[in-house]
Amino acid sequence: MLKTEDIRVRDPYIVAHEGKYYLYSSTVINDKMNDRSVYVYVSRDCREWEEPKAIFTIPDDFWADCELWASEVHFYRGKFYLFVSVPDKSTTARGLFCRRGTQIAVCDTPDGTFLPIADRAATPLTQSCIDGTLYIENDTPYIVYSRDWPSHFVKELDAYDGEIWAQQLSPDLAEPVGEPFILFASSSAGRVWTDLTIGTENTHRYGSDAPFLSRLSSGSLLLTWSPIPAGNYTVCAAVSKSGSIHGPWQHLEKPIFDRNGGHAMFFNDFDGTRKMCIHCPERPPEERARIFTVVEDGDTYRIV
């Protein structure tokens, strides 16, 4: 068995299902793991975990290549759906400059073999997108994602200002419906997160990692997100008081967490207690999953 503090994991995601917790990761930590696969750890107490098991591997003849990011699993219409950010094979010759998208795969169980539902990204093919997450509103599914990395390297792929976008999906999640739409640009939060020099150009960098949506008891919709690390990774929040993904979105001044940890997701444990899971610190290779109890505090969460 492995203890939580022994597992290196970036962008952790936990599902509670039928008495077990499932921790998903695409972080490569030893020679038994590879950068073409997503892995799951299983626990009954979120403290001790079984050895990791591969649940999804990029096929050799697939559109996407290795180096998987931000894996998460959602229960939807009786099945489990994996969302994972992957690089477009047609652009990987550029290395870090590749275009990325979020692939969706499906399985009947949370720890079985997940299979792609389509041979393409669920996110728009004309954008470089990461960190896709599932959100359901009035029985309509959306993928919410960050249009961000690697925009500060490749201007034609993206903008310097990171943005949170959404795309409606078909009921089976296999196809986009209509046009994607922007929720907000990270610069609208009123803070500069990173200063960069690109070639001879000095610029400001606004990051927009890790969108995640939670419905609050007030009916408001809370969207947490993390700016790209600038020495202090942070969990920020915006709220839609209308309760709709279409907003308007209001940025909250106080972060939920601001001690060099981020990429938050939220789940209920088997006692019904709301939990936040992040990776912390943002300092490779020291990243670990950290789990906090949170409570609603107005239109946001507060760690207790």
Buried (B, 14 or more C-beta within 10 A) or exposed (E): EBEBEEBBBBBBBBBBBEEBBBBBBBBBBEEEBBEBBBBBBBBEEBEEBBEBEBBBBBEEEBBBBBBBBBBBBBEBEEBBBBBBBBBBBEBBEEEEBBBBBBBBBBBEEBBBEBEBBBEBBBBBEEBBBBBBBBBBBEEEBBBBBBBBBBBBBBEEBBBBBBBBBBBBBEEBBBEBEEEBEEBBBBBBBEBBBBEBEEEEEEBEBBBBBBBBBBEBEEEBBBBBBBBBBBEBBBBBBBBBBEBEBEBEBBBBEEBBBEBBBBBBBBBEBBEEEBBBBBBBBBEEEEBBBBBBEBEBEEBBBEEE
